[in-house]
Structure formats: structure tokens, C-alpha cells
């Protein structure tokens, strides 16, 4: 897997879906909180992410989601916790600005420990 992602944004539903470019075998979806869903593949790697109410999560106007210039997702999974850090780079008034979020939840599903980073293709 080359660790590259692409994204789709649904303005009406205000949902941002980020997923791996490469094929993968889906295993399970984990709800990190009410608005963040993480998909794990058969190898225990995070491969897709859905952010509901994305404009609120990232504190970013809906109009900017179609102009993302870079996405970086760092997933740190330990025996006890799942930590997801996301950064979105967006041109705002001719300057690139970064918007981010950080979510931590308990690893109740026994997902194997891994530190994994994904970036836009």
C-alpha cells in the first residue's frame, strides 16, 4: 500500500469521506465519536475515514472542502487507545491555511497496535 488517499465531500450532507487509493480488504468500521468513523482493513490498518458535520469538526466553511490542497492523517493505535490526527490544507484568501482535528477513543475492538500516516495522492 502506498499510503495515498483521495477524498469526496458531500456539501448537502456536510460529510467528508477520505479513503486509500489502493485496494484493501475491509474488516470493520469504528465510531470514534458521533461524527468520526474509521474503517480498518484485514491487516489492521486504517484505510478510510468519514467525518459527519465536517464543517463543524474542522471549523471550516463548506465552500472550502472542494479546494483541499493537502490532507494528512496520522493514526496511532495502541493496545488501549486509537488516536486520529487530521490536517487539511486549504487556500483561503490566497494563503494556504491548515485546519485540523484530533480524536482519541478507547481501543475496545482489539485493533492491533500500529502507527500509520496517510497523505493525499
N, C-alpha and C positions, 0 to 999 in steps of 0.2 A: 504494500500500500504506500502511495507516495505522499500521504498526509495533506492533500489538497482538497478544498471544499468550494462549493458554489452555494448560491442562496436564491430563495424565492421569497417575495414579500407580497402579502395579500393586504392591500390598503383597507378594504372594507372590513375585513375581519381583524385588522391590525395584528397579523401574525407573521413572524419571521421564521422561515424554515431554512436551516443551514445543514448541508449534508455532504458526505465524502463523494468525490468524483469516481473513485474506484468501486467496483462491485464488492459487495460484502454479504455475509450471511447474517441476517437479523436474528437476534436472540431474545431481547427483552426491552421494553420501554420503562423508564423510571421517572416518576414525577418528583422533581426536586422541590418544588413548591407548586402552588396552584397555577402558576404561569410559565413554568420552565419544565420541559420534558426532554429527557436524554435517552437516545437509543444506543444500545450496546450490541456489538456483533458477537458471533460464536467464540471469538478469541478474547473477549472481554474488553475490547477497545471501543471507546465512544465514537460513533460514526454519524450520528445525526442529532440535531438539536432543534426544538421548537420553542419559540418564545411567544406566548399569547400576551396580548396587551403590550406589544413590543415598544410602542412609543413611550409608555409609562416606565417600563423596565429600564430603558436606555436614556430616558429624559431627552427624547429626540423627536422633532416634528415628523409626522408621517411622510411628508414630501421628500425627506432626505433619504429614506430607505431604498429608493430606486437608484441612488447615486453612491452607494458604498464603494470606496476605493480599495479598502483592505479589511479583512476580517481575520482576527487571531483568536483562537480558542485554546486555552490551556486546561486540561483535565488532570486533576491529581486525585487518584483513587487510592485510599489506604484501606486497611482491614476495617477501620472504624468509620471513615468518612469519605464523602465524594465532594470535591471542591471544583467548581467550574468558574473560570475567569474568562470573560469575553471582552474584546476590544474591537470597536468599529471605527474605522477612519472615514470621515465624510468631509467633502468640501463645503464649507459654509462661508459665504461672503468672500470667495476666492482664497480662503485659507483652509488647510486641512486641520480638522479638529477630531479629537478622539473621544468617543463615548464608551463607557464600559459598565460592566456589572460583575458581581461576584456572588455566587451562591454556594452554600455549604449545607450538606444534609448527611444524615447518618447512613452508612452503607449497610442497610438491612438485608440486601439481597445476596450478600456474599460475593460481590463482584471482585475479581482478583485485583491486587494492587498493581497500579500502572501509572506512569506519568507520561502524558501524551499531548502533543501540540499539533493543531491543525491550522492551516492558513488558506487564504483564497488562492484559486488557481490562476 
